[in-house]
Amino acid sequence: MSAKELAEACGFSLPTVYRRVDDLVDAGLVVENNELDPSGNHYTSYEAAVEHIDVDVRDGELDVTITQQSDAVDRFTRVWEDIRGGDE
């Protein structure tokens, strides 16, 4: 989703969206992708870098668990490292 699409979907100004998206990119929660439209113009799109965020509030304690998205290469690497016995 582009920043313009995000601004329209959320009802926020474009500068506000850029500031917040930059914060999310810095935190590793969103990734930037450079796109090329059919007319040859470049633009940046954004997508979630996390699969799931769980927030649990219990007895005044806050517990946040973030599940990162992984692609096939990441999954294969983890399986291969498990087979080899971890990082050696």
C-alpha positions in Angstrom: 0.0 0.0 0.0 1.4 3.4 -0.9 1.5 6.3 1.6 -1.2 8.1 -0.4 -3.5 5.0 -0.2 -2.8 4.6 3.5 -3.6 8.3 4.1 -6.9 8.0 2.2 -7.8 4.8 3.9 -7.1 6.1 7.4 -8.2 9.7 7.0 -4.8 11.2 8.0 -2.7 13.8 6.3 0.1 12.6 4.0 2.8 14.1 6.2 1.4 12.4 9.3 1.3 9.1 7.5 5.0 9.5 6.4 6.1 10.3 9.9 4.2 7.3 11.4 5.3 4.9 8.7 9.0 6.0 9.1 8.6 5.2 12.9 7.2 1.7 12.0 10.0 1.1 9.5 12.6 2.1 12.1 11.0 -0.3 14.6 11.1 -3.2 12.0 7.3 -3.5 11.9 6.9 -2.3 8.3 9.1 -2.8 5.2 9.5 -0.4 2.3 9.3 -1.7 -1.3 10.3 0.3 -4.4 7.7 -0.1 -7.1 7.5 0.9 -10.7 4.1 1.8 -12.2 3.1 1.1 -15.8 4.0 4.6 -16.8 7.6 4.2 -15.5 7.2 6.3 -12.3 8.8 5.0 -9.1 7.0 5.0 -5.8 7.4 3.4 -2.4 4.9 0.9 -1.1 4.7 -0.4 2.5 3.8 -3.8 3.9 3.7 -5.4 7.4 6.9 -7.1 8.5 5.1 -8.9 11.2 2.6 -11.7 10.9 0.9 -11.1 14.3 1.1 -8.9 17.4 -0.4 -10.2 20.6 -1.0 -7.8 23.5 -2.0 -9.3 26.8 -2.8 -7.1 29.8 -3.2 -9.1 33.0 -3.0 -7.9 36.6 -1.6 -4.6 35.5 1.2 -6.3 33.5 1.6 -5.8 29.8 3.0 -8.6 27.6 3.6 -8.0 23.9 4.5 -10.9 21.6 5.5 -10.1 18.0 5.5 -12.9 15.4 7.7 -11.8 12.4 6.6 -12.8 8.9 9.0 -15.2 7.2 9.5 -16.1 3.6 10.3 -19.5 2.2 14.1 -18.8 2.4 13.9 -17.9 6.1 11.9 -21.0 6.8 14.3 -23.2 4.9 17.3 -21.6 6.7 15.7 -22.3 10.1 15.0 -25.9 9.2 18.5 -26.4 7.8 20.1 -24.9 10.9 17.9 -27.2 13.1 19.1 -30.2 11.1 22.7 -29.1 11.4 22.3 -28.6 15.2 22.1 -24.8 15.3 24.6 -22.1 14.4 28.2 -23.6 14.5 
